[in-house]
Amino acid sequence: MRKSTLWTIVGVVVAVIIAWAIVNVLFSLIAFAFRVLAVAVVALIVFLVLRAVFARREVD
């Protein structure tokens, strides 16, 4: 096996490892952003429901 072939194989392995780590971080960030969005939507719904419930009680 020639030296350039060995370095090519090593380069491919390192590239795959780096790509794996980057994709893992990106998917973690996307999952975190989705969780934050879901929490914001649920919090808004709960806020609107609570505001409606307390608004009705004050009128009575």
N, C-alpha and C positions, 0 to 999 in steps of 0.2 A: 504494500500500500504506500502510495506516495505521500509526502508530507503535506501537500496542498489538499489532498483528499481528506486527510485526518483533520486538518483545520476546518475544512468545510463541514464535516460531520459535527465537530465541536461547536462551530458557529450555529448550526441548525438546532442543536440541542439547547444551547444557551438562549437562542431566539424563542424557542418554544416555551422554555421556563419563564422568561420575561413576559411573553405574551399571556401565559397562563395567569401570572400574578396580576397583570394589568386588567385582564378581563374579570378576575375575581374581585378586584377593588371596584371596578365599574359596576358590576352587578350588586355589590354591597351598597354602593351609593344610590343606585336606582331603587333598591328595596327600601332603603332609609327614606328616600324622597317619597315613595309611594305610601309608606307608613305615616309620614308627617301629613301628607295630603288626606289620607283616610281619617286621621285623628282630627284634622281641621274641619272636615265635612261633618263628622259625628258631633264635634263640639258645637258647631253652628246649629245643627238640628236640635240638640239638647237645649241650647240657649234659647232658640225660638219657642220651643215647647214650654220651657220654664217661664218665659216672659208672657206667653199666652195664658198659662195657668194662673200666674200671680196677677195679671191684669184683670181676669174675670173675678177673682176673689176681692179685689179692691172695689169693684163696681157694686157688688152685692152689699 
